[in-house]
Amino acid sequence: MSNNDAQNLIELRNLTKHYGTGENVFENVNFDIYKNEFICLIGHSGCGKSTILNTLAGLEKASSGEIIMGDKAVTAPGLERGVVFQSHALLPWLSVSDNIAFAIKAKTPNISAKYLDEQINHYLGMVSLAGVKHKKPSELSGGMKQRVGIARAFATQPKMLLMDEPFGALDALTRGVIQDELVNIVNETHQTVFMITHDIDEAILLADRIFLMSNGPRAFLAEIVENTIPKPRHRDDIHHHSHYYKIRNHLLDFLLHRSKTLQQQSDRGTLPRVINFKHESWDGL
């Protein structure tokens, strides 16, 4: 889907954040997110990635600039934006089923008991956890807890799902399994996703566009890399595509070298550079 044909879901305009009287964490961040698009945001610690996500979620307020979703400014949390945090954030005194029910009832307070149970089964089945319905979070592994968190976020049927390094604390094998499940779920539901990650291979697997932040403080959105590897993508064969190492090397070079160099530049544009390997022979050097 080209951006020319896509429906704009959310807009960030000149978003800037500072704390107290100190320097800006990030400044003049501008981007659009399109309906049914998967975005990954990458950058070093301190560049404001989680703050941008929390501002999108309505959990923090920007110092200046605005976020527009539809025709309304985002100023507070809302059910049209689901969040999956770095930790699962499940309510420990509730069963898995009741954690999912809590989210569904928030959106549909008068839902019947029968339909509620059907919805719980549907979303747990989506993350392959139908068998743990009556267990407490303390009885689950870390990967299972995070999958319940994903199911709970999907259960509110948000227009956009915000994910803050949701797999960062998981071992590589579990992480790969959940990545595969997320690929399948997003392909099935066409969910719009904005996700923070430090894993460039994860970003290449999942994202339609990869947003690259310069180093902080005074970080800014420097580049947008369009993922030219067609969907569906699979972990076991994605590296065979001719664009895979071009994209990967570009991301690595940015994180290792250019993100710091860009931070030190005094002449900054407000719009990020767009990189597309179908249309230019950009080698990342």
PANU-742637 format. One record per residue: residue number from 1; x, y, z of N, C-alpha, C in turn. Coordinates in steps of 0.2 Angstrom, whole numbers, plus 5000, padded with zeros to 4 digits. Example, Ala and Ser with C-alpha at 12.3 -4.5 7.8 and 13.67 -1.06 7.14 Angstrom:
2
<rec 1 <5066 4972 5039> <5062 4978 5039> <5066 4984 5039>>
<rec 2 <5064 4989 5035> <5068 4995 5036> <5064 5000 5039>>
This chain:
285
<rec 1 <5004 4994 5000> <5000 5000 5000> <5004 5006 5000>>
<rec 2 <5004 5010 4995> <5008 5017 4995> <5004 5022 4999>>
<rec 3 <5009 5026 5002> <5006 5032 5006> <5001 5036 5002>>
<rec 4 <5002 5037 4996> <4997 5041 4992> <4990 5038 4992>>
<rec 5 <4989 5031 4993> <4983 5028 4993> <4981 5027 5001>>
<rec 6 <4985 5028 5006> <4983 5026 5012> <4979 5032 5016>>
<rec 7 <4975 5029 5021> <4971 5034 5025> <4975 5036 5031>>
<rec 8 <4976 5043 5032> <4980 5045 5037> <4976 5044 5044>>
<rec 9 <4979 5041 5049> <4976 5040 5055> <4978 5045 5060>>
<rec 10 <4984 5046 5061> <4987 5051 5066> <4992 5055 5063>>
<rec 11 <4993 5061 5066> <4998 5066 5064> <5001 5069 5070>>
<rec 12 <5008 5069 5069> <5012 5073 5074> <5015 5079 5071>>
<rec 13 <5014 5085 5074> <5016 5091 5071> <5021 5095 5076>>
<rec 14 <5027 5096 5074> <5032 5100 5078> <5032 5098 5086>>
<rec 15 <5032 5091 5087> <5031 5089 5094> <5038 5090 5098>>
<rec 16 <5038 5093 5103> <5044 5095 5107> <5043 5093 5115>>
<rec 17 <5048 5090 5118> <5047 5089 5125> <5053 5091 5129>>
<rec 18 <5052 5094 5134> <5057 5096 5139> <5055 5095 5146>>
<rec 19 <5059 5094 5151> <5057 5093 5158> <5061 5099 5162>>
<rec 20 <5057 5102 5166> <5060 5108 5170> <5063 5113 5165>>
<rec 21 <5068 5115 5167> <5072 5121 5163> <5077 5118 5159>>
<rec 22 <5078 5111 5158> <5083 5108 5155> <5082 5108 5147>>
<rec 23 <5087 5105 5144> <5087 5104 5137> <5081 5100 5134>>
<rec 24 <5079 5101 5128> <5074 5097 5125> <5076 5090 5125>>
<rec 25 <5072 5085 5126> <5073 5078 5125> <5073 5077 5118>>
<rec 26 <5067 5079 5115> <5067 5079 5107> <5063 5085 5105>>
<rec 27 <5064 5087 5099> <5061 5093 5096> <5059 5093 5089>>
<rec 28 <5054 5096 5088> <5051 5097 5081> <5050 5090 5077>>
<rec 29 <5047 5085 5081> <5046 5079 5078> <5040 5079 5074>>
<rec 30 <5040 5077 5067> <5034 5077 5063> <5034 5070 5059>>
<rec 31 <5028 5067 5060> <5027 5061 5055> <5019 5060 5055>>
<rec 32 <5017 5056 5050> <5010 5054 5050> <5011 5046 5051>>
<rec 33 <5005 5043 5053> <5004 5036 5053> <4998 5034 5049>>
<rec 34 <4998 5030 5045> <4993 5028 5040> <4989 5022 5043>>
<rec 35 <4983 5022 5042> <4979 5016 5044> <4981 5009 5041>>
<rec 36 <4981 5004 5045> <4984 4998 5044> <4991 4997 5043>>
<rec 37 <4995 5002 5045> <5002 5002 5044> <5006 5000 5051>>
<rec 38 <5011 4997 5050> <5016 4995 5056> <5022 4999 5056>>
<rec 39 <5023 5003 5061> <5029 5008 5062> <5033 5005 5067>>
<rec 40 <5040 5005 5066> <5044 5004 5072> <5049 5010 5072>>
<rec 41 <5050 5012 5079> <5054 5018 5080> <5060 5015 5084>>
<rec 42 <5066 5017 5081> <5072 5015 5084> <5077 5021 5085>>
<rec 43 <5080 5020 5091> <5085 5026 5093> <5088 5024 5099>>
<rec 44 <5094 5027 5101> <5098 5026 5107> <5094 5028 5113>>
<rec 45 <5095 5025 5119> <5092 5027 5125> <5093 5035 5126>>
<rec 46 <5088 5038 5128> <5089 5045 5130> <5086 5050 5124>>
<rec 47 <5084 5047 5118> <5081 5051 5113> <5074 5052 5113>>
<rec 48 <5071 5049 5118> <5064 5051 5119> <5059 5046 5116>>
<rec 49 <5061 5040 5114> <5056 5035 5111> <5050 5034 5115>>
<rec 50 <5051 5032 5122> <5045 5030 5126> <5041 5036 5127>>
<rec 51 <5044 5042 5128> <5040 5048 5129> <5036 5050 5123>>
<rec 52 <5038 5049 5117> <5034 5050 5111> <5028 5045 5111>>
<rec 53 <5030 5038 5113> <5024 5034 5113> <5019 5035 5119>>
<rec 54 <5022 5037 5125> <5017 5039 5130> <5013 5045 5128>>
<rec 55 <5016 5050 5124> <5012 5056 5122> <5007 5054 5117>>
<rec 56 <5008 5049 5112> <5003 5046 5108> <4998 5043 5112>>
<rec 57 <5000 5040 5117> <4994 5036 5121> <4990 5041 5126>>
<rec 58 <4993 5047 5126> <4989 5052 5130> <4991 5052 5138>>
<rec 59 <4997 5048 5139> <4999 5047 5146> <5004 5053 5148>>
<rec 60 <5007 5056 5143> <5011 5062 5144> <5009 5068 5140>>
<rec 61 <5011 5074 5141> <5009 5079 5137> <5015 5082 5134>>
<rec 62 <5015 5084 5128> <5021 5087 5125> <5022 5094 5128>>
<rec 63 <5028 5097 5127> <5029 5104 5129> <5026 5109 5124>>
<rec 64 <5027 5107 5118> <5024 5110 5112> <5023 5106 5106>>
<rec 65 <5019 5108 5101> <5017 5104 5096> <5010 5101 5097>>
<rec 66 <5008 5096 5093> <5001 5093 5094> <5001 5086 5090>>
<rec 67 <4997 5082 5093> <4995 5076 5090> <4988 5076 5088>>
<rec 68 <4986 5074 5082> <4979 5074 5079> <4977 5067 5077>>
<rec 69 <4972 5065 5080> <4969 5058 5078> <4962 5059 5075>>
<rec 70 <4961 5058 5069> <4955 5060 5066> <4955 5068 5065>>
<rec 71 <4950 5071 5069> <4949 5078 5069> <4950 5081 5076>>
<rec 72 <4953 5076 5080> <4953 5078 5087> <4961 5078 5090>>
<rec 73 <4962 5083 5094> <4969 5083 5097> <4969 5077 5103>>
<rec 74 <4975 5074 5103> <4976 5068 5108> <4979 5072 5114>>
<rec 75 <4975 5072 5119> <4977 5075 5126> <4976 5071 5132>>
<rec 76 <4973 5065 5131> <4972 5060 5136> <4971 5053 5134>>
<rec 77 <4972 5048 5138> <4971 5041 5136> <4964 5040 5133>>
<rec 78 <4964 5035 5128> <4957 5033 5125> <4957 5026 5123>>
<rec 79 <4951 5023 5123> <4951 5016 5121> <4953 5015 5113>>
<rec 80 <4953 5020 5109> <4955 5020 5102> <4962 5019 5102>>
<rec 81 <4966 5019 5107> <4973 5018 5107> <4975 5013 5113>>
<rec 82 <4977 5007 5111> <4979 5002 5116> <4986 5002 5117>>
<rec 83 <4988 5000 5123> <4995 5000 5124> <4998 4994 5127>>
<rec 84 <5003 4991 5125> <5007 4986 5127> <5014 4988 5130>>
<rec 85 <5015 4988 5137> <5021 4990 5140> <5026 4985 5140>>
<rec 86 <5032 4988 5142> <5038 4983 5142> <5037 4978 5147>>
<rec 87 <5033 4979 5152> <5031 4973 5157> <5024 4972 5155>>
<rec 88 <5021 4966 5157> <5015 4964 5155> <5009 4968 5158>>
<rec 89 <5010 4971 5164> <5005 4975 5167> <4999 4972 5168>>
<rec 90 <4999 4965 5169> <4992 4962 5171> <4991 4963 5178>>
<rec 91 <4984 4963 5180> <4982 4964 5186> <4983 4957 5190>>
<rec 92 <4987 4956 5195> <4989 4950 5197> <4984 4946 5201>>
<rec 93 <4979 4950 5204> <4974 4946 5208> <4968 4944 5203>>
<rec 94 <4968 4945 5197> <4963 4943 5192> <4966 4937 5188>>
<rec 95 <4962 4932 5186> <4964 4927 5182> <4965 4930 5175>>
<rec 96 <4968 4926 5170> <4969 4928 5163> <4963 4930 5160>>
<rec 97 <4957 4926 5161> <4951 4927 5158> <4948 4934 5161>>
<rec 98 <4949 4935 5167> <4946 4942 5170> <4950 4948 5168>>
<rec 99 <4957 4947 5167> <4961 4952 5164> <4958 4954 5157>>
<rec 100 <4957 4949 5153> <4954 4951 5146> <4947 4954 5147>>
<rec 101 <4943 4951 5151> <4936 4954 5152> <4936 4961 5155>>
<rec 102 <4941 4963 5159> <4942 4970 5161> <4942 4974 5156>>
<rec 103 <4946 4973 5151> <4947 4977 5145> <4941 4977 5140>>
<rec 104 <4938 4972 5139> <4932 4971 5135> <4926 4975 5138>>
<rec 105 <4925 4975 5145> <4920 4978 5148> <4921 4986 5148>>
<rec 106 <4928 4988 5148> <4929 4995 5148> <4926 4998 5142>>
<rec 107 <4926 4994 5136> <4924 4997 5130> <4916 4995 5129>>
<rec 108 <4914 4990 5131> <4907 4988 5131> <4904 4986 5137>>
<rec 109 <4902 4990 5142> <4900 4989 5148> <4894 4984 5149>>
<rec 110 <4890 4984 5144> <4883 4981 5145> <4884 4974 5141>>
<rec 111 <4890 4972 5139> <4891 4965 5135> <4888 4960 5139>>
<rec 112 <4884 4955 5136> <4881 4949 5139> <4887 4944 5141>>
<rec 113 <4885 4940 5146> <4890 4935 5149> <4892 4930 5143>>
<rec 114 <4888 4928 5139> <4889 4923 5134> <4894 4926 5129>>
<rec 115 <4892 4933 5126> <4897 4936 5121> <4903 4938 5124>>
<rec 116 <4903 4940 5131> <4910 4941 5134> <4914 4935 5134>>
<rec 117 <4911 4929 5136> <4915 4923 5136> <4918 4921 5129>>
<rec 118 <4914 4922 5124> <4916 4921 5117> <4922 4926 5115>>
<rec 119 <4921 4932 5117> <4927 4937 5115> <4933 4935 5119>>
<rec 120 <4933 4933 5125> <4939 4931 5129> <4942 4925 5125>>
<rec 121 <4938 4920 5124> <4941 4914 5120> <4944 4916 5113>>
<rec 122 <4941 4921 5110> <4943 4923 5103> <4950 4926 5104>>
<rec 123 <4951 4931 5109> <4957 4934 5109> <4963 4930 5113>>
<rec 124 <4961 4925 5117> <4966 4921 5120> <4968 4916 5114>>
<rec 125 <4963 4914 5110> <4965 4909 5105> <4970 4913 5100>>
<rec 126 <4969 4919 5099> <4973 4923 5094> <4980 4923 5096>>
<rec 127 <4982 4923 5103> <4989 4922 5105> <4991 4915 5107>>
<rec 128 <4987 4910 5105> <4988 4903 5107> <4988 4902 5114>>
<rec 129 <4984 4905 5118> <4984 4904 5125> <4977 4901 5128>>
<rec 130 <4973 4898 5124> <4966 4896 5126> <4966 4892 5132>>
<rec 131 <4972 4888 5133> <4972 4883 5139> <4974 4886 5146>>
<rec 132 <4975 4893 5146> <4977 4896 5152> <4972 4901 5155>>
<rec 133 <4966 4900 5152> <4961 4905 5154> <4960 4906 5161>>
<rec 134 <4960 4901 5165> <4958 4902 5172> <4964 4902 5177>>
<rec 135 <4970 4903 5174> <4976 4904 5178> <4977 4911 5180>>
<rec 136 <4981 4912 5186> <4983 4919 5188> <4990 4920 5184>>
<rec 137 <4991 4927 5183> <4997 4928 5180> <5004 4925 5183>>
<rec 138 <5003 4924 5190> <5009 4921 5193> <5011 4914 5191>>
<rec 139 <5006 4911 5188> <5007 4904 5186> <5009 4904 5179>>
<rec 140 <5011 4909 5175> <5013 4910 5168> <5020 4911 5168>>
<rec 141 <5023 4909 5162> <5030 4911 5161> <5029 4919 5158>>
<rec 142 <5035 4922 5158> <5036 4929 5155> <5033 4930 5148>>
<rec 143 <5034 4925 5144> <5032 4925 5137> <5024 4925 5137>>
<rec 144 <5021 4920 5141> <5014 4920 5141> <5011 4926 5144>>
<rec 145 <5014 4929 5149> <5011 4935 5152> <5011 4940 5147>>
<rec 146 <5016 4941 5143> <5016 4946 5138> <5011 4945 5132>>
<rec 147 <5010 4939 5131> <5005 4937 5126> <4998 4939 5128>>
<rec 148 <4997 4938 5135> <4990 4940 5138> <4990 4947 5137>>
<rec 149 <4995 4951 5138> <4995 4958 5138> <4993 4960 5131>>
<rec 150 <4996 4957 5126> <4994 4958 5119> <4987 4957 5117>>
<rec 151 <4984 4951 5120> <4977 4949 5119> <4973 4954 5122>>
<rec 152 <4975 4957 5128> <4971 4962 5131> <4970 4968 5127>>
<rec 153 <4976 4970 5125> <4976 4976 5121> <4972 4976 5114>>
<rec 154 <4972 4970 5111> <4968 4969 5105> <4961 4968 5107>>
<rec 155 <4959 4966 5113> <4952 4965 5115> <4948 4972 5115>>
<rec 156 <4951 4977 5116> <4947 4984 5115> <4946 4986 5108>>
<rec 157 <4949 4982 5103> <4948 4984 5096> <4951 4991 5095>>
<rec 158 <4957 4993 5097> <4959 5000 5096> <4960 5001 5089>>
<rec 159 <4960 5008 5087> <4962 5010 5080> <4969 5009 5079>>
<rec 160 <4973 5011 5085> <4980 5010 5085> <4983 5007 5091>>
<rec 161 <4988 5002 5090> <4991 4998 5095> <4998 5001 5096>>
<rec 162 <4999 5003 5103> <5006 5006 5104> <5010 5001 5108>>
<rec 163 <5016 4999 5106> <5020 4994 5110> <5026 4997 5111>>
<rec 164 <5028 4997 5118> <5034 4999 5120> <5039 4994 5122>>
<rec 165 <5043 4992 5117> <5048 4986 5118> <5045 4980 5121>>
<rec 166 <5039 4977 5119> <5036 4972 5122> <5039 4966 5123>>
<rec 167 <5044 4964 5119> <5048 4958 5119> <5055 4959 5122>>
<rec 168 <5057 4965 5125> <5064 4966 5127> <5066 4961 5132>>
<rec 169 <5062 4959 5137> <5064 4955 5142> <5064 4948 5141>>
<rec 170 <5062 4946 5135> <5061 4939 5134> <5067 4936 5131>>
<rec 171 <5068 4929 5132> <5073 4925 5128> <5072 4925 5121>>
<rec 172 <5078 4924 5117> <5077 4924 5110> <5072 4920 5107>>
<rec 173 <5072 4913 5109> <5067 4909 5107> <5060 4911 5108>>
<rec 174 <5058 4913 5114> <5051 4915 5115> <5050 4921 5111>>
<rec 175 <5054 4926 5111> <5054 4932 5107> <5052 4930 5100>>
<rec 176 <5055 4926 5097> <5054 4924 5090> <5047 4921 5089>>
<rec 177 <5045 4917 5094> <5038 4914 5093> <5033 4919 5093>>
<rec 178 <5034 4924 5098> <5029 4929 5098> <5029 4934 5092>>
<rec 179 <5035 4935 5090> <5035 4939 5084> <5031 4936 5078>>
<rec 180 <5032 4930 5077> <5028 4926 5072> <5021 4927 5073>>
<rec 181 <5019 4926 5080> <5011 4927 5081> <5009 4934 5080>>
<rec 182 <5013 4939 5081> <5011 4946 5080> <5011 4947 5072>>
<rec 183 <5015 4944 5069> <5015 4945 5061> <5008 4942 5059>>
<rec 184 <5006 4936 5061> <5000 4933 5059> <4994 4937 5061>>
<rec 185 <4994 4939 5067> <4988 4943 5070> <4987 4950 5066>>
<rec 186 <4993 4953 5065> <4992 4959 5061> <4990 4958 5054>>
<rec 187 <4993 4953 5051> <4991 4951 5044> <4983 4950 5044>>
<rec 188 <4981 4947 5049> <4974 4945 5049> <4969 4951 5051>>
<rec 189 <4971 4955 5055> <4967 4960 5058> <4968 4967 5055>>
<rec 190 <4974 4968 5051> <4976 4974 5048> <4976 4980 5053>>
<rec 191 <4979 4978 5059> <4979 4982 5065> <4985 4987 5063>>
<rec 192 <4983 4994 5065> <4989 4999 5065> <4993 4998 5071>>
<rec 193 <4999 4998 5070> <5004 4997 5076> <5010 5002 5076>>
<rec 194 <5011 5005 5082> <5017 5009 5083> <5021 5006 5088>>
<rec 195 <5027 5004 5086> <5031 5000 5091> <5038 5002 5092>>
<rec 196 <5040 5003 5098> <5047 5004 5099> <5051 4998 5100>>
<rec 197 <5057 4998 5097> <5062 4992 5098> <5069 4994 5097>>
<rec 198 <5073 4990 5100> <5080 4991 5099> <5083 4986 5094>>
<rec 199 <5079 4981 5092> <5081 4975 5088> <5080 4977 5081>>
<rec 200 <5085 4978 5077> <5084 4980 5070> <5081 4974 5066>>
<rec 201 <5083 4968 5067> <5080 4962 5064> <5072 4962 5065>>
<rec 202 <5070 4963 5071> <5063 4963 5073> <5060 4969 5069>>
<rec 203 <5063 4975 5068> <5060 4980 5064> <5059 4978 5057>>
<rec 204 <5064 4975 5054> <5064 4973 5047> <5058 4968 5046>>
<rec 205 <5057 4963 5051> <5052 4958 5050> <5045 4961 5050>>
<rec 206 <5044 4966 5055> <5038 4968 5057> <5035 4975 5053>>
<rec 207 <5040 4979 5052> <5038 4986 5050> <5037 4987 5043>>
<rec 208 <5032 4992 5041> <5031 4995 5035> <5036 5000 5034>>
<rec 209 <5037 5004 5039> <5042 5010 5039> <5045 5010 5046>>
<rec 210 <5052 5011 5046> <5056 5012 5051> <5058 5019 5053>>
<rec 211 <5056 5022 5058> <5058 5028 5060> <5065 5028 5064>>
<rec 212 <5069 5033 5062> <5076 5033 5066> <5077 5040 5069>>
<rec 213 <5078 5039 5076> <5079 5045 5079> <5087 5047 5080>>
<rec 214 <5089 5053 5080> <5095 5055 5082> <5096 5054 5089>>
<rec 215 <5103 5054 5091> <5104 5054 5098> <5101 5060 5102>>
<rec 216 <5099 5059 5109> <5097 5065 5113> <5103 5067 5117>>
<rec 217 <5102 5073 5120> <5096 5077 5120> <5095 5081 5114>>
<rec 218 <5090 5084 5113> <5088 5088 5107> <5087 5083 5101>>
<rec 219 <5085 5077 5102> <5084 5072 5097> <5079 5074 5092>>
<rec 220 <5079 5072 5086> <5074 5073 5081> <5073 5067 5077>>
<rec 221 <5068 5067 5073> <5067 5061 5069> <5071 5063 5062>>
<rec 222 <5076 5059 5061> <5081 5060 5056> <5079 5057 5049>>
<rec 223 <5077 5050 5050> <5076 5047 5043> <5070 5042 5044>>
<rec 224 <5067 5041 5039> <5061 5036 5038> <5064 5031 5033>>
<rec 225 <5065 5025 5035> <5067 5019 5030> <5060 5015 5028>>
<rec 226 <5059 5015 5022> <5053 5012 5020> <5055 5004 5018>>
<rec 227 <5051 5000 5021> <5053 4993 5021> <5051 4990 5014>>
<rec 228 <5055 4989 5009> <5054 4987 5003> <5054 4979 5002>>
<rec 229 <5054 4975 5007> <5053 4968 5007> <5046 4967 5008>>
<rec 230 <5043 4963 5003> <5036 4962 5003> <5033 4958 5008>>
<rec 231 <5027 4959 5010> <5023 4954 5015> <5020 4949 5011>>
<rec 232 <5019 4943 5014> <5021 4941 5021> <5028 4940 5022>>
<rec 233 <5031 4942 5027> <5038 4941 5029> <5039 4935 5034>>
<rec 234 <5044 4931 5033> <5045 4926 5038> <5052 4926 5041>>
<rec 235 <5053 4925 5047> <5060 4925 5050> <5065 4920 5047>>
<rec 236 <5062 4914 5044> <5067 4909 5042> <5069 4911 5035>>
<rec 237 <5066 4915 5031> <5069 4916 5024> <5069 4924 5022>>
<rec 238 <5068 4928 5027> <5068 4935 5025> <5075 4938 5023>>
<rec 239 <5080 4934 5026> <5087 4937 5024> <5089 4935 5017>>
<rec 240 <5085 4931 5013> <5086 4929 5006> <5084 4935 5002>>
<rec 241 <5080 4940 5004> <5078 4945 4999> <5084 4950 4998>>
<rec 242 <5084 4952 4992> <5090 4956 4990> <5090 4963 4994>>
<rec 243 <5085 4965 4997> <5085 4972 5000> <5087 4971 5008>>
<rec 244 <5087 4965 5010> <5087 4963 5017> <5094 4966 5020>>
<rec 245 <5099 4965 5017> <5106 4967 5020> <5107 4975 5018>>
<rec 246 <5104 4977 5013> <5104 4984 5012> <5101 4988 5017>>
<rec 247 <5095 4986 5019> <5091 4989 5025> <5095 4988 5031>>
<rec 248 <5097 4982 5033> <5100 4981 5039> <5106 4985 5040>>
<rec 249 <5111 4985 5035> <5117 4989 5035> <5116 4996 5036>>
<rec 250 <5110 4998 5033> <5109 5006 5033> <5107 5007 5041>>
<rec 251 <5103 5003 5044> <5100 5004 5050> <5106 5004 5055>>
<rec 252 <5111 4999 5054> <5116 4998 5059> <5121 5004 5058>>
<rec 253 <5122 5006 5052> <5127 5012 5051> <5124 5018 5054>>
<rec 254 <5117 5019 5054> <5114 5025 5057> <5115 5024 5065>>
<rec 255 <5114 5019 5068> <5114 5018 5075> <5121 5019 5077>>
<rec 256 <5126 5016 5074> <5133 5016 5076> <5136 5023 5075>>
<rec 257 <5134 5026 5069> <5138 5032 5067> <5134 5038 5066>>
<rec 258 <5129 5038 5062> <5126 5044 5060> <5121 5047 5065>>
<rec 259 <5118 5043 5069> <5114 5046 5074> <5117 5051 5079>>
<rec 260 <5124 5049 5081> <5127 5054 5085> <5129 5060 5081>>
<rec 261 <5132 5059 5074> <5134 5065 5070> <5128 5070 5069>>
<rec 262 <5122 5067 5068> <5116 5071 5066> <5114 5075 5073>>
<rec 263 <5115 5072 5079> <5114 5076 5085> <5118 5082 5085>>
<rec 264 <5124 5082 5083> <5128 5088 5083> <5128 5093 5078>>
<rec 265 <5124 5092 5073> <5123 5097 5068> <5118 5102 5070>>
<rec 266 <5120 5108 5069> <5116 5114 5070> <5111 5116 5065>>
<rec 267 <5112 5114 5059> <5107 5115 5054> <5103 5109 5053>>
<rec 268 <5097 5109 5056> <5092 5103 5056> <5086 5104 5052>>
<rec 269 <5084 5100 5048> <5078 5100 5045> <5072 5098 5049>>
<rec 270 <5066 5100 5048> <5060 5098 5052> <5057 5091 5049>>
<rec 271 <5059 5090 5043> <5056 5084 5040> <5061 5079 5039>>
<rec 272 <5060 5072 5041> <5065 5067 5040> <5066 5065 5033>>
<rec 273 <5072 5063 5032> <5074 5060 5025> <5071 5053 5024>>
<rec 274 <5068 5052 5018> <5065 5046 5017> <5069 5042 5013>>
<rec 275 <5071 5035 5015> <5075 5031 5011> <5071 5025 5009>>
<rec 276 <5071 5024 5002> <5068 5018 4999> <5073 5015 4994>>
<rec 277 <5074 5009 4995> <5079 5005 4991> <5077 5003 4984>>
<rec 278 <5071 5004 4983> <5068 5003 4976> <5069 5009 4971>>
<rec 279 <5070 5015 4974> <5070 5021 4970> <5077 5024 4971>>
<rec 280 <5082 5022 4975> <5088 5025 4975> <5093 5020 4977>>
<rec 281 <5100 5021 4975> <5105 5016 4976> <5109 5019 4983>>
<rec 282 <5105 5020 4988> <5108 5022 4994> <5111 5016 4998>>
<rec 283 <5117 5017 4999> <5121 5012 5002> <5123 5013 5010>>
<rec 284 <5120 5018 5013> <5121 5019 5020> <5127 5022 5022>>
<rec 285 <5132 5024 5017> <5138 5026 5019> <5138 5034 5018>>
